[in-house]
Amino acid sequence: MSERNTQILVVDDQELYRRALRRVLSRAGHEVVEARDASEAMGIVTSQPLDLVLCDVKMPGLSGFELVRQIRDACPDLPCIIITGYASSESSVEALRSGAFWYLEKPLEPAQQDVLRRLVDQAIEHSRLKTHNRLLQDQLQSRYRFDNIVGADSGLRSVLEVVGKVADTDTTVLITGESGTGKELIARALHYNSRRADRPLVTVNCGAIPEELLESELFGHVKGAFTNAVSSREGRFALADGGTIFLDEIGDMSQNLQVKLLRVLQEKSFDPVGSNRTLTTDVRVVAATNQDLELAQREGRFREDLFYRLNVLPIELPALRHRREDVPLLVRHFLKNVLEQEPQLGPCRFTEEALAGLVDYEWPGNVRELENLVRRLVILKRKGDIQQADLPPSLRSHAATADTAAPHLTSEGLVLSDVLADWERQLVLQALERTHWNKNQAAKLLGMKRPTLVDRIRRLGISPEGSDAD
């Protein structure tokens, strides 16, 4: 299906001038709609898709300036160009203040017609980019909503409660946890749920950039500041102005740079490398590390004053081996993502035996390791059941242990074994508590039928304290 032609609304009380604009714009491949005044124009703006509005200033009723203001309130992404026969410096300023993309003078001589065509193209392209960026921003905010972070573990839910309370503040946050636990995911959730969400989120991996380059990367440099500095460059703190900077692996930063980072946190200012000019920045700092910074302090590797500046609000992410009940949820989530990204694959699912092995594994690489494994297994299998034999040897041995302990696996994927009975009990109990013991809702939450849930409650000996289990 071909895209529709661009639609341009021409608003002018003079019919001859509307026709002249129609000829110029039609020759450039645009479709033109006409209106005689602001009232008629607003009826068109609110009833059909438009890409641009060209309007005169002097018209019966509302002026072109007032019309542009109304259009800006109703359709913020719709660009307007004002065309006036009474050009002056005051009118040009008024046009821009009203929200117009630009202004032109009447009459449109042949030479000006080329200017008009170029200006129309620029306004439409600017609007498309603006709309595209807004849609991307909305997608990012939707993607990093707290309810999109997968997991039912109480520790993770407690973390998300804290994140929800502090996201819309400027509080400096220090995220700790083992590698692969999702520290960057939490940083993004903090940013995209804050009032800074429409400004940049800039990420710097302090452990991946050599010390001699990290200072320039953070604070920028001027031309000639060092060998190969053939031009000036903005640093990440300048790029993040108004937004958030995420300093990952902060524990790997040298003591020299720790001092300069401390200044940014205290004074909101910094000096680019080789410059004697101090710059200021309005930026929220979120840092993360997999190191024990208190131990690093005692060993003299990390400054105590910087630690307390960063550790205003600490968030510690639990390792995946401490939230085993989340493994089936994460597997389902990653499986769905892979099949959406690779539509030529599938249908594909994990058997109960394979899932048991994943649940019982220790996951030294945490969630990142699980995500990579799910992707690898799906790509290699392409279609059908991923079975215990498809798992890597280290996971097959865990699966075999689980099978020996309890070979029976339910159709809903919950494992009835001595090894996993505790986490299954907790999973069922959490579902019941979250639904106030409504077994229909709890069964839906667990992805099973109500009779199966009732059987689980009986076999696991679960009952609400002080009330009838029925």
N, C-alpha and C positions, 0 to 999 in steps of 0.2 A: 504494500500500500504506500503510495507516494505521500509526502508531507504536504500540508496545505500551504498555499501561497501566503506571504505576509500580508496582514490586513492593517491598513492605515486609515485612521479617521481624520478627515480634514474639517475643521470647524471655522467658518467664516460667514459673515452675513452677506457678503458680496458673491453672487452666483458666478460672475465672470472669473473672479479670482479662484474660486473652488474648482472651476473647470480647468483653469490653467495649471493648477497643482495636480489635478487628476491626470492630465496629459503627460506631465513630467514624470510622475510616479509610475503610471501605467507602463510607460516605455522602459522603465527600469525593472519591470516584472512584478510590481506590487499591485494588490487589489485595494481599491479606494472606496471608502464609505464617507458620505457627506452629512454635515449637520450645519444648521443656520445659527444656532446659539448654544449657550451652555446647557440649558435645560434639555434640548434635544440630544446634545452630545452625551450627557450623563445617562440618558435612557439607553443609548447605544453601548456605552462603556459597561453598563451593568447587565447587558442582555446578550452579548456575543463576544467571542475571543478577539482581541486586538493586539497588535505588536507595537503600535506607535500612534501618538496623537499629535497632529499639527494644528495649532490654533492661533487665531488672531487675538490682538489685545482689546481693541475697541469693538464691542458688540452690544446689541440691545440686551438689557438685563445684566447678568454677571459678566465681569471682565475676564479676559484670558487668564490673568494672574489668579483670580478667584477660582476659575474652572480648574486650573492645574492643581490648586490646593485640594479641591474636592476629589480629583482623580487620584492624587497621592494618598488621601485617606482611604479611598475605596479600593484601589489597586496599586499598592506600593511599588510593584515591579514594572508597571506600565510607564514607559518613558514618554515625555512630552517635549516638543520643540515649539517655542513661541515665535511667531512671525509678526512683526510690528512695522507699521508705517510711520511711527513716531519715535524713531530711535534716539536714544540718549544714554549717557552713562548711568543715569538713575534708573531708566527702564530696564537696562541690561542687568543691573544688580538686582532689581526687583524680580526679574524673571528667574534668576538663579535662586534667589531666596524662596520663591514660591515652590521650588522643587523641579523646575524645568531642567532638562538635560542640556539645552543650549537655546540660543535665540538667533534669528535672522532678520534682516531688514527688508522691507518692501521698497520698490517692486523687485521681483526676481528677474534680473537681466539674464541673458543667455550665459554669461560667465558665472553667474551665481547659481545657475541650475546644476552645474557640476558640483559646486560646494554643497548644495542641498542634497544631492544624491549620496555623496560621501558621508555627510552628516547623518542622514537617515540610516545608512548601513551601520555606522558606528553606534548610533543609539540603540538600534535593534540588537546588535551583537553584544553590547554592554548589558542590556536587559537580560539576554539569554544567559550570559555568564553569571549574572547576579542571581537569576532564578536557579541555575544549575548548582551554584555554590550553596544556596539556601536549602535546596533539596538534599544535597550531600550532608549539610549540617544536620538537617532533620533526621536523616538516616543514621548518622553517627550517634545523635542523642538517643534515638530509639534503640540502637544496637547496644548501647552501654547503660540502659536503664537497669536499675538494681534487680528488677524481677526477671531480667534476661540472663543474670549470672546463675549458672546451673549449680544446684546443690541444696540438700535439705539438712545438712549437718548443723547442729546447734552452734558450733564454734564459728562456722562460716556465716551463719545468719546473724550472729552477734556482731561480727565484723561489719556486715552490710548495714546493720542498724546504726553503728557509729559513723560509717561513711555517709549515710543518709542525713545524719544530724549536722555534719561539718562540711558537706559538699559546697553549700552556698555561703561559705565564709572564706576569708583570706588566710585562715590558719595554716601555718606550715605543718606538713604531715611527713612523718617518717614511717615507711612501710618496711617491715622486716619479715623474713621467712626464707626457707630453703629455695634454691634455684628451681624454677618451674612451677611454683605455687600460684602464680598469677598476679604478681606485684604490678606489672604494667597494666593489666586489666583493671585493677583497683584504681590506679592513677588515672586512667581514662574515664572511669566512672565518676571519680571526683571532679574531673574537668567538665565533662559533658552534662553533669547535673548541677553545675554552678552558674552564677551570673556571668561568668567569663566564657561561656560555651561558644559564643559567636566570635571569639578571638582565638589566636593560635594556641595549640598544644605542641610544644617543642620538646622532643626527647633527646637526651644526650646519654650515651653509655660511657660513663667515665672510665670503665675498665678496658674498653676496646680502643681508646685513642691514646697514642703515646703522650707522655707528660709534656714534651716540648711543643706539641701541637694542641693540647687540650686548652691551654690558656687562650690561644687565639680562637679556638672553636667556641669557647664560652663568651669571651669579651670582645672579639674582633681585633683587627689590626689596621694600621695605616700603611700606605705605600712606603716601601723601603724599611719597614720595621725590622726585617730579618731577611736573610738570603731567600730569594724566590718570591718575596712579597712584592710582586710587580704591580699590584693595585690594592686599594683599600678594600676591606671586607667587614660586613656587619657580623657580630657574634650572635650566639643563640639567645643571650639575654635581651639583646636589642630586638631580635625577631619575635621574641615571646612577649613583648611589651603589651600590656593589657590582658594577657592570657596567663597560661600556666607553663612552667618549665619543669620537666620531669628528669631528675638527675638519678639515673640508674647506676647501680654499683658504686655508690658514693664512698664506700669504704676503701676503694682503690685509689682515691684522689691523694696526690702528694701533699705534704705539709705546707709547701709554698702556696699551692692553690687553695688549700683550706683557709689560709689567712685571707686571701682575696675574696673567697666565697663568703666568709664571715662578714666582710665589709658590705657586700651586697645585701645580706640579710639585715644588717644593722642600719645601714644608711640609704639603701635603695639606689646606690650609685656604684660606678666602676670606671676604670680607665682602659680603653683599647690599648693593645700592645703597641708601644712606640709612640703613643699620643700623650700630650700634656693636657688634653681636654677631658674633663670628667662628664660622663653621661649618666642620666638618671633612668630608672626603669620602674614601671608598675607591673610587677609580676608575682604570681603566687608560686612558691617553691614546694614541690613534692619530691622527696628523695626516697631511695630504696636501697637495700643492701641484704646480702645473705650472710654477712659477717656479724659477729658479736662485737658491736662498737664499744660496749663497756669494757670488754677485754682489751680491745685495741687501744683504749685510753690508758689502761694500766700499763700496757706495753709501750706506750709512747708513740703509737702509730696514728692516733687520731686525737685531735684537739678537744679538750673537755668543753671549752666555751662554744665551739661549733656544734658539738653533740647536743648541748642543751638548747641551742638555737633551732636545730633541726627537729629535736624530739619534743616539740610543743604538743603534738598529738600523735602518739605512737599507735600503729596498727600492726599486729602480728598475724600473719596468715598461717593456718594449720597445714601441715604436710598431708598429702593424700592418704598415707597409711593410717592417719588418725581420723579419717573420714571415709571409711570403706563403704558405708551405705550410699555414698555419692557415686561410686564407680559405675553401677548400672545406668544411672542418670546421665553421667558424662559420656559413657559409651554410646548411648542412644543419641545424644546431642551431636557428638562428633560424627557418628555414622550418617545422620541426617545432613550435616554440612558437606561431607564428602560427596554424597549422592547428588546434592544440589549443584555442587561445583563441577562434578564429573557426570553429566547426565547419561553418558554412554555406559556407565557402570550400573550394576544392580538389575533386579532387586537383590538385596543382600541382607543377611541378619546373622547375629551371633547365637549359637546354640547355648543351651543352659550349661553344658559342660565347659564350654569355652569361657562363658561369663563367670563361672565359678573360679576358674583359674585366674582371671583378671582381678576378681574381688580379693582373692587370697594373697596376691603378690604384694611385695613391699613398696614398689614404685619409688626407687631412689631419685628418679628424675621427675617425680610428681606429675602434675596434670599435663605438662608439656610432653613428657614421655608417653603418657597414655594417648594423647591426641595424635602424636606421630605414629604410634603403633597401630591405632585404628585406621589411619589413612593408609599405612603400608599394607595392612592385611586386606583391606577392601580393594586396593589397586591390584594386589597379587591374585586375589580370589576372583574379582570382577563380577561374579554372579553366583548366587547360591548361599548355602550355609557355611559360615566360618566356624570350623569345629576345633576341638581340643588339639587335634593333630596339626592344625594350621598355625598354632601358637609357637613362638620361639621356644627353644629347649628349656630355658630358665622358667618360663611360665607353665610349660607342660608338666614339669615336676610338681609345681604347686597345685595344678588342676588334678593330677593323679592323687595327691595327698587328700584333697577335698573329696574326690570320688570314693576313696577308701573309707573315709570317715562316714560318708552318707551318700550312697550312689543314687538315691532318689532325688530328682529335681522337678519342681512343679512346672506346670504349663505357663505360669506367669513369670517364671524366671527367678523366683525366690528360692534360695537354697536351704533345704532342711538338713542341717548338719550340726554336729556339736561345735565345730569351728566357727560357724557363721550364725548360730542360733541367736546369739546376743544381739548382733546388729540387725537381724531380721525382726526380732522382737521390738527393738527400738524403732525401726522403720514403721511397723504396723502401729505401734503405740503413738508415735508422732502424728501419723495420719488421722488416727481416731481423735486425738486431742485437738488437732487443728480444725477438725470438722465438728467438734463438740459431741463426739460419739454418734454422729449420724453415719450409719454403716453404708448407706447408698453413696454418699459423697466420699467417704473414706475409700470405698472400693474403686470409685472412679479415679481418685487421686493416686491409688496404687496400681491402676491399670489391670484390675481383676474384677471378676463377677462377685456379687454380694454373697452368694452361698459359699464361695471359696474363702472370702474374708471371714465369714462366720466360723468356718471350719478352722482357719488359722487362729482365730481368737481362742477357740476352745482348746486346740492342741498346744498352743503356747501358754495357756493359763493366764490370759490377760483379762483383767476386769477393772472397771473404774472404782476408785476407792469410795466406799460409802454409798454405792448405788448399784442398781441391778445391771448386769452386763448386757441384758437384752435391750 
